[in-house]
Amino acid sequence: MIFARRDINMYNENKEGPTHEQITLRAYQIYLEHGFHPGNDLADWLAAEKELTETLAREGADSSPTNVEPSLQKHATA
C-alpha cells in the first residue's frame, strides 16, 4: 500500500528552489491546462520547475534590501 508523505513541507525553508511537492502540483496543473494529453510529463515537469524557480527568484529579489527605495534602506538595514 502506498501512503502519502505528510512530512513534506509545501514551502522550501532554505529558499534554494521549489519543493518536489510544489513542482508536482504545478506540473499536474499544466497537464490539466493542456487537456489531459499524456506523453508530456517531462516537459510539464520542467516547465513547472522553471516557472516556480523564476517566481521564487523574483520574490526573493523583491524582498532584498537592495531593492528597497533609498529613503527606506536606512530602516531596512537598522
PyMOL commands that set and color helices and strands:
alter all, ss='L'
color gray80, all
select helices_A, chain A and resi 20-33+41-62+65-67+70-77
alter helices_A, ss='H'
color red, helices_A
deselect
rebuild
show_as cartoon
